[in-house]
Every structure is written in C-alpha cells, then in structure tokens.
Amino acid sequence: MHPHFARFQKLAELVDGANTVNQALIDFHQNKTSSVIKGRNVIAGYVRGWGLQFNIIRSFIQQDPIYRESLKLVEGIHLTHEVSLMNIFLIMKYGLKNLERFKYCCSRCSARNEAHSTAVYSDTRGHEHRSDTTMRDSSNIKNALEGDIIEFGSYHGGSAIFMANVAKRLGMTGTVYALDTFTGLPAADPVLDFLVTNDFKNTSFESLSERISKLDLPNLVPIKGPFQKTAPALLRRSQKILLAYLDCKTYESTHYALSSVLPHMHPAGGYILLHDPIHSNGLGPLQAMEEMIETHQLYAEQAYPHMVYRYPKLCSQANQF
Ligand SMILES: C[S@@+](CC[C@H](N)C(=O)[O-])C[C@H]1O[C@@H](n2cnc3c(N)ncnc32)[C@H](O)[C@@H]1O
C-alpha cells in the first residue's frame, strides 16, 4: 500500500482522530498535479473507495451528525445501499468543496480556468494551459456550491432526500432535482435490460411531494415524467450540475441521462455517479456507460461502491493553490 494511504489508515484508527481524518480527507480531495491523472483525481477516488470497502472510514462517517440525520430521514425508503450513500456524502462534503478552488487553471500566473482539455498550449510567458472542445465560460460562477444536483431515477425519493438534506446542512444554495416517471420503468429492452417495463410502479409523485414538505426540504424538487420529456427544459433553466446521480436501470434511460447532462456539468469537473453498471443486472446501463467512455475518453475516478467520473476532465496541471 502506498505510504500516504497507510498513514491515513493509522489516523482513522485513532479513537479521537476525527479532526485529523477530516483534515486528511480535505487534503486528499485537493486536485494536485500529483493526484490528477487523465482527467480525474486518482488519490481522492482511492481514499473514498478503499476507505469504504475496507471499513477504514465508515465509523468516522457514521459519527458525522449531518450524515446520521440525513440517513435517518430515508430509513426504509432508499434502495441505494448505505455504503453508496456514504460515498455520496463524502463527495458532497469533501469533493464539491474542492471545486470552489477551480477558478484558476495555472497556479503560476493565475490565468482564468476557462478551459479543460486535451490540447496544451503555452502563453506568452511560456506557461502551459489547456484547451479543447469541452471549454465553456465559467466566468460567472463564483463558487462551486452554487450549482445543482440531479438524480435520474428517484422512485420513493430515498437517495434524493438524503442528498437534499446533506446539501441543506452543508449550506449549499442549489436545488436537488429528483427525476422519475413515478409510474414505473418506461420501455425497457427485452434482451439487453434485466428489469422490465413498469417495474418500480408502486410509488407516487404526490406521496413524495408530501414527504418533502413534511421534512421541510424546499431545496428538493421532484420532476414527474420520462427524462426524455422533462430533462431538456429543466437542464436549460438549472444552474451548472455539480453532481449527477444515475440510478435508472435501463440502457435507454442511462444513455439519455448521460448525453443530456454532460453539457451541463460544472466546468470545474462535476461528478457523475452511476449506480447500475457494476451490478449483475446492469448490462444495459453498463453499455451506455461504455459508450460514454468511448465517446469522451473518460477514465473512472472510482469503481466502488459505484462508478464515478469527472466531466469535464480535470486539468492535470491545475489547482496548485
Ligand atoms: C432503482 S429506482 C431508483 C431508486 C432510488 N435512486 C433510491 O435509491 O431510492 C429506478 C427508477 O428509475 C426510474 N426511471 C428509469 N428510467 C426512467 C426514465 N426514462 N424517465 C423517468 N424515470 C425513469 C424508474 O421509474 C424507477 O423509479
């Protein structure tokens, strides 16, 4: 094991080490030249995935009051495994915070980070910058916590309520959108998809709306209808997407969700989480994910407890603050 993970393990074993672990997680999530390879923060991915799989940080997370409160709200209604909720929590608490630092691409001259890319060019001072087709204007974004979160596939709203409560308690100002037909899976491919049309139909938009108002979560907005109908207008009016969580079970839904959300991701490298592809019944979503990887040449930041990608890709020479 790499020495810095071994040191982290030691910290996590300390009974009263919560502050040190907290600081270590903040440090591990910084996008440094040494941690960003092929557009994703490998170190951050390792510390979350390995830390969760081998039980290094689970008890640390379980002691966090925001995590505990948010989990309690969704007991009995979330389908997502608890370890996945833990990972979402880590990304929201430590990963998104780090996006606040994205404003400059080059530490040496503080050039504005208007590009993340494959091509590298040098400016008149000889400093290298990157540019490519994923370039977009980020000049009006003051900090990362101003973006939104979107869930494709919400069912009873368990994971969406969890994310909305964490967001509220972390002081995020954006909205969590929970997209679902709320009438069951739309058309599934009879061979490629494992689940069938109309699975998950025992839920309702009205009962979720009622639950949201009882829990006082005005930052959570359920959107009823097939993604193909609801997502275009929603994504046009939403802020940049900090985190997209895909849990929608079919090839077609996953393919559509990915292609519609990518152009709206936060320019500092928003998080795309896919629940289905690593599961035995997820070959349809896995195929959609593989097509995305091929088209955009993305590399995963994490593969346990679900797939995590960054889009646009992180700039490997960026963010040395
Ligand atoms: C596994 S459930 C989501 C579980 C939820 N994320 C949780 O952890 O509690 C999958 C949901 O995706 C929804 N879904 C799949 N494809 C969809 C589409 N194209 N439009 C709207 N909803 C869709 C289904 O209706 C279903 O409720």
The ligand as a Tripos MOL2 file, in Angstrom:
@<TRIPOS>MOLECULE
LIG
   27    29     1     0     0
SMALL
NO_CHARGES

@<TRIPOS>ATOM
      1 C1        -33.9590    1.8110   -8.7380 C.3       1 LIG1
      2 S1        -35.1650    3.0380   -8.8750 S.3       1 LIG1
      3 C2        -34.3860    4.4450   -8.1270 C.3       1 LIG1
      4 C3        -34.0640    4.2660   -6.6570 C.3       1 LIG1
      5 C4        -33.6170    5.4960   -5.9280 C.3       1 LIG1
      6 N1        -32.4890    6.1350   -6.5840 N.3       1 LIG1
      7 C5        -33.2270    5.1470   -4.4930 C.2       1 LIG1
      8 O1        -32.0520    4.8480   -4.2510 O.co2     1 LIG1
      9 O2        -34.0680    5.1850   -3.6050 O.co2     1 LIG1
     10 C6        -35.1360    3.3710  -10.6000 C.3       1 LIG1
     11 C7        -36.1440    4.4200  -11.0360 C.3       1 LIG1
     12 O3        -35.7650    4.9400  -12.3090 O.3       1 LIG1
     13 C8        -36.9490    5.3990  -12.9550 C.3       1 LIG1
     14 N2        -36.6990    5.5770  -14.3930 N.ar      1 LIG1
     15 C9        -35.9780    4.7820  -15.2120 C.ar      1 LIG1
     16 N3        -35.9420    5.2780  -16.4540 N.ar      1 LIG1
     17 C10       -36.6560    6.4450  -16.4360 C.ar      1 LIG1
     18 C11       -36.9650    7.4310  -17.4230 C.ar      1 LIG1
     19 N4        -36.5490    7.3420  -18.7000 N.pl3     1 LIG1
     20 N5        -37.6810    8.5110  -17.0380 N.ar      1 LIG1
     21 C12       -38.1130    8.6240  -15.7600 C.ar      1 LIG1
     22 N6        -37.8530    7.7140  -14.7910 N.ar      1 LIG1
     23 C13       -37.1290    6.6330  -15.1200 C.ar      1 LIG1
     24 C14       -37.9530    4.3100  -12.6280 C.3       1 LIG1
     25 O4        -39.2650    4.7770  -12.7600 O.3       1 LIG1
     26 C15       -37.5650    3.9170  -11.1900 C.3       1 LIG1
     27 O5        -38.4100    4.5180  -10.2420 O.3       1 LIG1
@<TRIPOS>BOND
     1     1     2 1
     2     2     3 1
     3     2    10 1
     4     3     4 1
     5     4     5 1
     6     5     6 1
     7     5     7 1
     8     7     8 2
     9     7     9 1
    10    10    11 1
    11    11    12 1
    12    11    26 1
    13    12    13 1
    14    13    14 1
    15    13    24 1
    16    14    15 ar
    17    14    23 ar
    18    15    16 ar
    19    16    17 ar
    20    17    18 ar
    21    17    23 ar
    22    18    19 1
    23    18    20 ar
    24    20    21 ar
    25    21    22 ar
    26    22    23 ar
    27    24    25 1
    28    24    26 1
    29    26    27 1
@<TRIPOS>SUBSTRUCTURE
     1 LIG1         1 GROUP 0 **** ****
